[in-house]
Amino acid sequence: MSPGTPTGHDEPGHEFAHRPVMLDEVVELMRPVPPGWLVDATVGGGGHARALLEAVPQVSLLGLDRDTEAVEAARAALAGFGHRAVVAHRRYDDMAEALAQVGATGAAGVLFDLGVSSHQFDRPERGFSYRFDAPLDMRMDRSTGPTAADLLASWDEHTLAALLRRHGEERLAGRIAAAIVAARPVVTTGQLAEVVASAVPMPARRRGHPAKRVFQALRAAVNSELEVLPVALDQALRLVVPGGRVVVISYHSGEDRLVKEAFVTASTGGCTCPPTLPCVCGAVPTVRLLNRGSRQPSAAERSANPRSESARLRAVEALAPELRRPR
């Protein structure tokens, strides 16, 4: 996904009508997990969840989502699986408590499909897209928290520029932040897109819509995405049982960097010894990497679903206690 572009994790269910990204890869990675509860931490409309329940008969599935519309759609899409499927209105850093509520102390697997769902992105009133002129909302959970417009009204120029650099990796952050502050109040997606475009020199626009990174950064801030993700990854890595797997699909470099760091730390035990020498620091790996680096969608999938273009998949498998020893 290019910055600000939606994922495709919400295929079944009423208006959630997009094929999930890297569906075949996710199913194959999860097929060998042990019996138990598989957590779809970003269930969306239930696309990945339905495929997993069909292909992996030894698991039940706990779907989590902070978006009440997604929860409703996923419950409808998974109703045919009866007690094998439970969908809860929760953020994914509430994973441990959600598992406890279904009587589980661990997970057979955990799937994260990060980013904005196609449904959220394509609904103008949700305020995620610069393609429509709509209220500047961007909340995944519209029952709580400030909107994007609220944040733009309260931040000073320095804070806004810092956010655009951190969450959006925006090279013109200072210039754009100054333009936004000068134009306040900025309350619609169309207004924000116009302000950003006016602040970006013409040559810089050749890389795509000038507001892409700004919308990405603002959405991440509204939903605390880069703050919540490390907590959720840590929970997933602690909760997954031996032989269980954690699979993450991310769509921009900030997310992918956090996933890579969490997986490398878990697969090395945080070892600080030179890689060419035996470990003497006593670090104990708890998982093994299932692929070196990240996997990307096939050329055929990228062609059929441009929204999958920047998807990156990483996966690990939890080691049995007897295999957890220094390298």
Secondary structure as GFF3:
##gff-version 3
##sequence-region A 1 327
A	DSSP	alpha_helix	23	30	.	.	.	ID=ss1
A	DSSP	beta_strand	36	40	.	.	.	ID=ss2
A	DSSP	alpha_helix	47	55	.	.	.	ID=ss3
A	DSSP	beta_strand	59	65	.	.	.	ID=ss4
A	DSSP	alpha_helix	68	77	.	.	.	ID=ss5
A	DSSP	three_ten_helix	79	84	.	.	.	ID=ss6
A	DSSP	beta_strand	85	89	.	.	.	ID=ss7
A	DSSP	three_ten_helix	92	94	.	.	.	ID=ss8
A	DSSP	alpha_helix	95	101	.	.	.	ID=ss9
A	DSSP	beta_strand	107	113	.	.	.	ID=ss10
A	DSSP	alpha_helix	118	122	.	.	.	ID=ss11
A	DSSP	three_ten_helix	124	126	.	.	.	ID=ss12
A	DSSP	alpha_helix	148	154	.	.	.	ID=ss13
A	DSSP	alpha_helix	157	168	.	.	.	ID=ss14
A	DSSP	alpha_helix	173	183	.	.	.	ID=ss15
A	DSSP	alpha_helix	189	199	.	.	.	ID=ss16
A	DSSP	three_ten_helix	202	207	.	.	.	ID=ss17
A	DSSP	alpha_helix	212	222	.	.	.	ID=ss18
A	DSSP	alpha_helix	225	239	.	.	.	ID=ss19
A	DSSP	beta_strand	240	250	.	.	.	ID=ss20
A	DSSP	alpha_helix	253	268	.	.	.	ID=ss21
A	DSSP	beta_strand	287	289	.	.	.	ID=ss22
A	DSSP	alpha_helix	299	304	.	.	.	ID=ss23
A	DSSP	three_ten_helix	306	308	.	.	.	ID=ss24
A	DSSP	beta_strand	312	318	.	.	.	ID=ss25
A	DSSP	three_ten_helix	321	323	.	.	.	ID=ss26
###
